[in-house]
Amino acid sequence: MSSPLIYKIALSLFNRIGSVNARRLVAYMGSLDAVFESSKKQFKDIPGIGTALINIVVNSRDEVLKKAGEEVKFIEKHKLKTFFYLDKNYPRRLAQCVDSPAIMYMKGEVNLDHSRIISVVGTRKASEYGRERTQELISGLAAQGVHALVVSGLAFGIDVNAHKAAMKCNLPTLGVVGHGLDKMYPAEHAKIAREIIQENGGLLSDFPSNHKIDPGNFLRRNRIIAGLADCTIVVESAAKGGALVTADIANSYNRDVFAYPGRTTDEYSAGCNAMIKNNKAALIESSSDLIAYMGWEARNEPVQQALLIDLNDEEEQIISALKQNEVSTTDFISREVHLPVQKINSLLLTLEFKGAVKSLPGNRFKLIGNIGR
């Protein structure tokens, strides 16, 4: 039986227990229910969770359950969706990230497992150049038949321009915010937040209602922006900024990172230029560059008839793994089929000779047409 929502919310409300330790608690106690129902003596030998943290958990269970009960009422009143890390509806890309939130809240109807997801981030002080690049990127994707979900942080500058461009081009968009869904920050974006919902987009947060707005919240939400997407695009950024943090997180998740170059004298291109120079981001100049890098042209080709190819059991496993994503890395395939990367590379080479897969830059592969036996 699935644990009640109140337990799922309460798990995230313990002081000093982040998402990683929350998972440890559940794993070592055997179930989510046990975290709230076991005696103090049963909490022992949990890596990374010493006596002080155990005391916090045991002594504050009644308090967090009370707060969680209030949050359940808020969720029901505002018809929010919840995504708990053990539930089937938890976004599959985010589930691959070790520090992803234990629970998230969403208002709207957007599909967090959309076939293509891009995160577009950048400075709050966007220039005309940055706004134009953002518009061209998103309109270019739409014009070339790439129906991607556009994720950003609903902040001033590049973020809000990305959301507006997506809606203008009839692409779904998701705003990941650094506060509960009972408010909007900045307040000036309340109107566009409502428009996003009305246009079948969504607002997503891992913060409960009535949570204090703090600058650290916005850095914390960046892991969601990076983890939800197939790739992160930095349009403009100074030498330091939240967009670069998001890009670093995306790199740590082995996701593709792209950046638009700018003039060496432009303050808000300094961060992008540095990432490109230091091989932390691939240079793109247009939506066509992104499409080519990601191997997304094939979606516009006519549907092919099933290819009758003889496959052994290991090759079948690789094909099944590739069907989960439009483009997959060798590391992802290795984790899915439980075979070493060296073996995966050999099998992929064989499949390429058979005409079943196509190799792409960055140790990535995609299926060619429908594969049958």
TAJO-V193917 format. One record per pair of residues at least 24 apart in sequence whose C-alpha atoms are under 8 Angstrom apart, sorted by the first residue. I is the first residue (numbers start at 1). J is the second residue. D is the distance in Angstrom with one decimal. If there is no record, write none. Layout:
{{I & J & D} {I & J & D}}
//
This chain:
{{3 & 32 & 6.7} {3 & 33 & 6.4} {5 & 72 & 7.4} {6 & 65 & 6.7} {6 & 68 & 5.4} {6 & 69 & 5.9} {6 & 72 & 6.6} {7 & 32 & 7.1} {7 & 33 & 7.1} {7 & 36 & 7.6} {7 & 65 & 7.1} {7 & 68 & 7.5} {8 & 32 & 7.5} {8 & 84 & 6.8} {8 & 102 & 8.0} {8 & 103 & 7.1} {9 & 68 & 5.6} {9 & 71 & 7.8} {9 & 103 & 6.8} {10 & 61 & 7.9} {10 & 64 & 5.2} {10 & 65 & 5.4} {10 & 67 & 7.4} {10 & 68 & 5.2} {11 & 64 & 7.9} {11 & 102 & 7.9} {12 & 102 & 6.5} {12 & 103 & 7.0} {13 & 64 & 5.9} {13 & 68 & 7.8} {14 & 56 & 7.4} {14 & 57 & 6.5} {14 & 60 & 7.3} {14 & 61 & 8.0} {14 & 64 & 6.6} {15 & 56 & 7.2} {16 & 53 & 7.4} {17 & 53 & 7.5} {19 & 99 & 6.1} {19 & 100 & 6.8} {19 & 101 & 5.5} {19 & 102 & 5.3} {20 & 98 & 7.1} {20 & 99 & 5.7} {20 & 100 & 8.0} {21 & 48 & 7.3} {21 & 49 & 7.1} {22 & 102 & 7.2} {23 & 102 & 7.4} {36 & 61 & 6.6} {71 & 208 & 6.9} {71 & 209 & 6.9} {74 & 209 & 7.7} {78 & 107 & 8.0} {79 & 107 & 7.3} {80 & 105 & 6.4} {80 & 106 & 5.5} {80 & 107 & 5.0} {80 & 108 & 7.6} {81 & 105 & 5.7} {81 & 106 & 5.1} {81 & 107 & 6.4} {82 & 106 & 6.3} {91 & 228 & 7.3} {93 & 227 & 6.3} {93 & 228 & 5.5} {93 & 229 & 7.1} {93 & 230 & 7.9} {94 & 224 & 7.2} {94 & 227 & 4.9} {94 & 228 & 5.2} {97 & 227 & 6.6} {97 & 253 & 6.5} {100 & 223 & 7.0} {100 & 224 & 6.9} {100 & 227 & 7.6} {101 & 206 & 6.4} {101 & 224 & 7.9} {103 & 206 & 6.1} {104 & 204 & 7.0} {104 & 205 & 5.6} {104 & 206 & 4.2} {104 & 207 & 7.3} {105 & 181 & 7.8} {105 & 204 & 5.7} {105 & 205 & 5.3} {105 & 206 & 6.0} {105 & 207 & 7.6} {105 & 208 & 7.7} {106 & 181 & 7.9} {106 & 202 & 6.7} {106 & 203 & 5.5} {106 & 204 & 4.4} {106 & 205 & 6.5} {107 & 181 & 7.8} {107 & 197 & 7.3} {107 & 202 & 5.5} {107 & 203 & 5.3} {107 & 204 & 6.7} {108 & 197 & 5.3} {108 & 200 & 6.5} {108 & 201 & 5.9} {108 & 202 & 4.2} {108 & 203 & 6.5} {109 & 197 & 7.6} {109 & 200 & 5.6} {109 & 201 & 6.1} {109 & 202 & 6.2} {110 & 172 & 7.0} {110 & 173 & 7.6} {110 & 174 & 7.3} {110 & 200 & 6.0} {110 & 201 & 5.0} {110 & 202 & 5.5} {112 & 228 & 7.4} {114 & 148 & 7.5} {114 & 149 & 6.6} {115 & 148 & 7.4} {115 & 325 & 7.3} {115 & 326 & 7.1} {116 & 147 & 7.2} {116 & 148 & 4.9} {116 & 149 & 6.3} {116 & 229 & 7.7} {116 & 230 & 6.8} {116 & 326 & 7.8} {117 & 148 & 5.3} {117 & 149 & 4.7} {117 & 150 & 6.2} {117 & 151 & 7.2} {117 & 228 & 7.3} {117 & 229 & 4.8} {117 & 230 & 5.5} {117 & 231 & 7.2} {118 & 148 & 6.7} {118 & 149 & 6.3} {118 & 150 & 5.3} {118 & 151 & 6.1} {118 & 229 & 5.1} {118 & 230 & 5.9} {118 & 231 & 5.3} {118 & 232 & 5.9} {118 & 233 & 7.4} {119 & 150 & 5.9} {119 & 151 & 4.5} {119 & 152 & 5.7} {119 & 225 & 6.3} {119 & 226 & 6.7} {119 & 229 & 5.8} {119 & 230 & 8.0} {119 & 231 & 6.3} {119 & 232 & 4.6} {119 & 233 & 6.1} {120 & 150 & 7.0} {120 & 151 & 6.3} {120 & 152 & 5.5} {120 & 158 & 7.7} {120 & 159 & 6.8} {120 & 162 & 6.6} {120 & 232 & 6.0} {120 & 233 & 4.9} {120 & 234 & 6.1} {120 & 235 & 7.2} {121 & 152 & 6.1} {121 & 153 & 7.5} {121 & 158 & 6.1} {121 & 159 & 5.6} {121 & 232 & 7.4} {121 & 233 & 6.3} {121 & 234 & 5.1} {121 & 235 & 6.4} {121 & 236 & 7.8} {121 & 243 & 5.5} {121 & 246 & 8.0} {122 & 157 & 7.2} {122 & 158 & 5.1} {122 & 159 & 6.6} {122 & 234 & 5.4} {122 & 235 & 5.4} {122 & 236 & 4.9} {122 & 237 & 5.4} {122 & 242 & 7.8} {122 & 243 & 5.1} {123 & 156 & 8.0} {123 & 157 & 6.0} {123 & 158 & 6.0} {123 & 159 & 8.0} {123 & 236 & 5.7} {123 & 237 & 4.9} {123 & 238 & 7.0} {123 & 241 & 7.2} {123 & 242 & 7.8} {123 & 243 & 6.8} {123 & 268 & 7.1} {124 & 155 & 6.7} {124 & 156 & 4.8} {124 & 157 & 4.0} {124 & 158 & 6.2} {124 & 159 & 7.6} {125 & 156 & 7.4} {125 & 157 & 5.3} {125 & 158 & 7.8} {125 & 268 & 7.9} {126 & 157 & 4.8} {126 & 158 & 5.8} {126 & 236 & 7.0} {126 & 268 & 7.7} {127 & 268 & 8.0} {130 & 158 & 7.0} {130 & 235 & 6.1} {130 & 236 & 5.9} {131 & 157 & 8.0} {131 & 158 & 6.6} {131 & 161 & 6.6} {133 & 235 & 7.0} {133 & 286 & 7.6} {134 & 158 & 7.1} {134 & 161 & 6.9} {134 & 162 & 6.1} {134 & 165 & 7.6} {134 & 235 & 6.7} {135 & 161 & 7.5} {135 & 162 & 7.1} {135 & 165 & 5.7} {136 & 286 & 7.1} {136 & 287 & 6.9} {137 & 286 & 6.0} {137 & 287 & 4.6} {138 & 162 & 7.5} {138 & 165 & 6.4} {138 & 166 & 6.3} {138 & 169 & 7.5} {138 & 287 & 7.1} {139 & 165 & 7.1} {139 & 166 & 7.6} {139 & 169 & 6.0} {140 & 286 & 7.8} {140 & 287 & 5.3} {140 & 288 & 7.3} {141 & 287 & 5.8} {141 & 288 & 7.6} {141 & 291 & 7.6} {142 & 169 & 6.4} {142 & 170 & 8.0} {142 & 171 & 7.2} {144 & 300 & 8.0} {145 & 299 & 7.8} {145 & 300 & 6.5} {146 & 296 & 7.3} {146 & 299 & 7.6} {147 & 171 & 6.3} {148 & 172 & 7.2} {149 & 173 & 5.5} {149 & 174 & 7.3} {150 & 174 & 6.3} {151 & 175 & 6.1} {151 & 176 & 7.3} {151 & 225 & 6.6} {151 & 229 & 7.6} {152 & 176 & 6.2} {152 & 225 & 6.5} {153 & 177 & 5.8} {153 & 225 & 7.4} {154 & 189 & 7.4} {154 & 193 & 8.0} {155 & 185 & 7.9} {155 & 186 & 7.0} {156 & 186 & 8.0} {158 & 235 & 7.2} {158 & 236 & 7.5} {163 & 196 & 7.8} {164 & 192 & 8.0} {167 & 196 & 7.4} {167 & 199 & 7.1} {172 & 199 & 7.4} {172 & 200 & 6.6} {172 & 201 & 5.2} {173 & 201 & 5.0} {173 & 202 & 6.7} {174 & 201 & 5.6} {174 & 202 & 4.8} {174 & 203 & 5.7} {174 & 204 & 7.1} {175 & 202 & 6.3} {175 & 203 & 4.8} {175 & 204 & 6.2} {176 & 203 & 5.9} {176 & 204 & 4.8} {176 & 205 & 5.8} {176 & 221 & 6.9} {176 & 224 & 7.4} {176 & 225 & 6.7} {177 & 203 & 7.1} {177 & 204 & 6.3} {177 & 205 & 5.5} {177 & 218 & 7.3} {177 & 221 & 6.8} {178 & 205 & 6.5} {178 & 206 & 7.9} {178 & 207 & 7.1} {178 & 213 & 7.4} {178 & 217 & 5.0} {178 & 218 & 4.7} {178 & 220 & 7.5} {178 & 221 & 5.7} {179 & 205 & 6.6} {179 & 206 & 7.8} {179 & 207 & 5.5} {179 & 208 & 7.4} {179 & 209 & 7.6} {179 & 211 & 6.4} {179 & 212 & 7.3} {179 & 213 & 6.0} {179 & 217 & 7.0} {180 & 205 & 6.4} {180 & 206 & 7.5} {180 & 207 & 4.8} {180 & 208 & 4.8} {180 & 209 & 4.3} {180 & 210 & 6.4} {180 & 211 & 5.9} {181 & 205 & 7.0} {181 & 207 & 7.8} {181 & 208 & 7.2} {181 & 209 & 5.9} {182 & 209 & 5.4} {182 & 210 & 6.9} {183 & 209 & 8.0} {219 & 245 & 7.5} {222 & 246 & 5.3} {222 & 249 & 7.8} {223 & 249 & 6.2} {223 & 250 & 7.7} {226 & 250 & 4.9} {227 & 253 & 7.1} {229 & 255 & 7.9} {230 & 255 & 6.2} {230 & 256 & 6.8} {231 & 255 & 5.6} {231 & 256 & 4.6} {231 & 257 & 5.6} {231 & 258 & 7.5} {232 & 256 & 6.4} {232 & 257 & 4.9} {232 & 258 & 6.3} {233 & 257 & 5.9} {233 & 258 & 4.7} {233 & 259 & 5.6} {233 & 260 & 7.9} {234 & 258 & 6.2} {234 & 259 & 4.7} {234 & 260 & 6.7} {234 & 272 & 6.8} {235 & 259 & 5.8} {235 & 260 & 5.3} {235 & 272 & 7.4} {236 & 260 & 7.0} {236 & 268 & 5.6} {236 & 269 & 5.3} {236 & 271 & 7.4} {236 & 272 & 6.3} {237 & 267 & 7.9} {237 & 268 & 4.7} {237 & 269 & 5.4} {237 & 270 & 6.5} {237 & 271 & 4.9} {237 & 272 & 6.0} {238 & 267 & 5.6} {238 & 268 & 4.1} {238 & 269 & 5.8} {238 & 270 & 5.1} {238 & 271 & 4.8} {238 & 272 & 7.6} {239 & 267 & 7.6} {239 & 268 & 7.5} {239 & 269 & 7.8} {239 & 270 & 5.1} {239 & 271 & 4.1} {239 & 272 & 7.9} {239 & 274 & 7.6} {240 & 271 & 6.5} {244 & 271 & 7.1} {248 & 280 & 7.9} {251 & 280 & 7.5} {256 & 281 & 7.7} {257 & 281 & 4.9} {257 & 282 & 6.4} {258 & 282 & 4.7} {258 & 283 & 5.9} {258 & 284 & 6.4} {258 & 290 & 8.0} {259 & 283 & 5.3} {259 & 284 & 6.1} {260 & 284 & 5.4} {260 & 285 & 5.9} {261 & 285 & 7.5} {293 & 360 & 7.7} {293 & 361 & 7.0} {294 & 327 & 7.4} {294 & 360 & 8.0} {295 & 327 & 7.2} {295 & 360 & 6.9} {295 & 366 & 7.9} {303 & 369 & 7.0} {304 & 369 & 5.3} {304 & 370 & 6.4} {305 & 369 & 7.2} {305 & 370 & 6.4} {306 & 369 & 6.9} {306 & 370 & 4.5} {306 & 371 & 5.2} {306 & 372 & 5.3} {307 & 356 & 7.8} {307 & 369 & 7.3} {307 & 370 & 6.0} {307 & 371 & 4.9} {307 & 372 & 5.4} {307 & 373 & 7.4} {308 & 371 & 6.7} {308 & 372 & 5.1} {308 & 373 & 4.9} {309 & 354 & 7.4} {309 & 356 & 7.8} {309 & 371 & 7.1} {309 & 372 & 6.5} {309 & 373 & 5.5} {310 & 373 & 6.0} {311 & 373 & 7.4} {314 & 347 & 7.9} {315 & 347 & 6.6} {315 & 351 & 7.4} {319 & 367 & 7.6} {319 & 371 & 8.0} {322 & 365 & 7.7} {322 & 366 & 6.5} {322 & 367 & 6.6} {323 & 367 & 7.4} {326 & 366 & 6.2} {326 & 367 & 7.6} {327 & 364 & 6.4} {327 & 365 & 5.6} {327 & 366 & 4.8} {327 & 367 & 7.9} {328 & 364 & 5.4} {328 & 365 & 5.5} {328 & 366 & 6.5} {329 & 362 & 7.7} {329 & 363 & 5.7} {329 & 364 & 4.3} {329 & 365 & 6.3} {330 & 363 & 6.1} {330 & 364 & 6.3} {330 & 365 & 7.6}}
//
